[in-house]
Amino acid sequence: LLSLCHAEEAAVIVSGLRSTDVFVGESATFTCELSHPGVKNVQWWLDGTPLHNNLVTEISEQDGRIHTLTLNDVACHDSGTVTFRAGSLISSAKLLVKGISLLE
């Protein structure tokens, strides 16, 4: 019974986003791990624009703690700052999409 009395610890980010470089047409994956599940108001952003699950943008969650964003078939204009927000927790990283030069 005593274990029910203590206040639940606030979740923290165990492993934050890492900056990623990919080529045009490739996929970029970002992962953020939280200390425990149940955090409300989870949202992904790219340069301030909220992202939603669709064919190009895959948003998934594992065990309520590991949150993953995959951007498929990226283009140069997708370069920018990816931000993960869960409640008051925030993690950001850079996405750099490199064009393929045909000139050697």
C-alpha positions as CSV (number, residue, x, y, z in Angstrom):
1,L,0.0,0.0,0.0
2,L,2.8,2.4,0.7
3,S,4.0,2.2,-2.9
4,L,0.8,3.8,-4.0
5,C,1.4,6.9,-1.9
6,H,4.6,8.3,-3.4
7,A,4.3,10.8,-6.2
8,E,5.1,9.5,-9.7
9,E,8.4,10.7,-11.0
10,A,8.2,13.0,-14.0
11,A,9.4,11.4,-17.2
12,V,12.8,12.5,-18.6
13,I,14.4,12.0,-22.0
14,V,16.8,9.1,-21.7
15,S,18.1,9.3,-25.3
16,G,17.5,12.4,-27.4
17,L,17.3,13.0,-31.1
18,R,20.6,12.8,-33.2
19,S,21.3,14.9,-36.2
20,T,21.2,13.0,-39.5
21,D,22.6,13.4,-43.0
22,V,20.9,11.6,-45.8
23,F,20.8,11.8,-49.6
24,V,17.8,12.9,-51.7
25,G,15.3,9.9,-52.0
26,E,16.6,8.2,-48.8
27,S,14.8,7.8,-45.5
28,A,15.7,9.7,-42.3
29,T,14.9,8.2,-38.9
30,F,14.8,10.0,-35.6
31,T,14.3,8.3,-32.2
32,C,13.6,9.7,-28.8
33,E,13.5,7.5,-25.7
34,L,11.6,8.5,-22.5
35,S,12.2,7.2,-19.0
36,H,8.7,5.9,-18.7
37,P,5.4,5.7,-20.7
38,G,2.2,7.7,-20.4
39,V,3.5,11.1,-21.4
40,K,0.7,13.1,-23.0
41,N,0.8,15.6,-25.9
42,V,3.5,13.9,-28.0
43,Q,4.2,15.8,-31.2
44,W,6.8,15.8,-33.9
45,W,7.8,19.0,-35.9
46,L,9.9,19.9,-38.9
47,D,11.0,23.5,-38.9
48,G,8.0,24.5,-36.8
49,T,5.4,22.6,-38.8
50,P,3.6,19.8,-37.0
51,L,4.0,16.4,-38.6
52,H,1.3,13.8,-39.0
53,N,1.3,10.1,-39.9
54,N,1.0,9.5,-43.6
55,L,2.7,7.8,-46.5
56,V,5.8,10.0,-46.3
57,T,5.9,10.5,-42.6
58,E,5.8,7.5,-40.3
59,I,5.3,8.1,-36.6
60,S,5.5,5.2,-34.3
61,E,5.7,4.4,-30.6
62,Q,7.1,1.3,-28.8
63,D,6.2,0.5,-25.2
64,G,5.0,4.1,-24.8
65,R,8.6,5.1,-24.2
66,I,10.4,4.9,-27.6
67,H,9.1,7.4,-30.1
68,T,10.3,7.2,-33.7
69,L,9.8,9.4,-36.7
70,T,10.8,8.2,-40.2
71,L,10.7,10.6,-43.2
72,N,10.6,8.6,-46.4
73,D,11.8,9.7,-49.8
74,V,13.2,13.0,-48.5
75,A,13.9,16.0,-50.8
76,C,16.4,18.9,-50.4
77,H,13.6,21.1,-49.0
78,D,13.1,18.7,-46.1
79,S,16.4,19.9,-44.6
80,G,15.8,21.6,-41.3
81,T,15.3,21.1,-37.6
82,V,13.3,18.1,-36.4
83,T,11.8,18.5,-32.9
84,F,10.2,16.0,-30.6
85,R,7.9,17.3,-27.9
86,A,6.3,15.3,-25.1
87,G,4.5,17.5,-22.6
88,S,7.2,19.8,-21.3
89,L,10.1,17.7,-22.7
90,I,11.8,18.8,-25.9
91,S,14.6,17.3,-28.1
92,S,15.8,18.7,-31.4
93,A,18.2,17.6,-34.1
94,K,19.2,18.7,-37.6
95,L,18.2,17.0,-40.8
96,L,20.5,17.6,-43.7
97,V,19.4,16.3,-47.1
98,K,22.2,16.2,-49.6
99,G,21.7,16.3,-53.3
100,I,23.5,13.8,-55.5
101,S,26.0,15.5,-57.7
102,L,26.5,14.1,-61.2
103,L,29.6,16.0,-61.7
104,E,32.7,14.2,-60.4
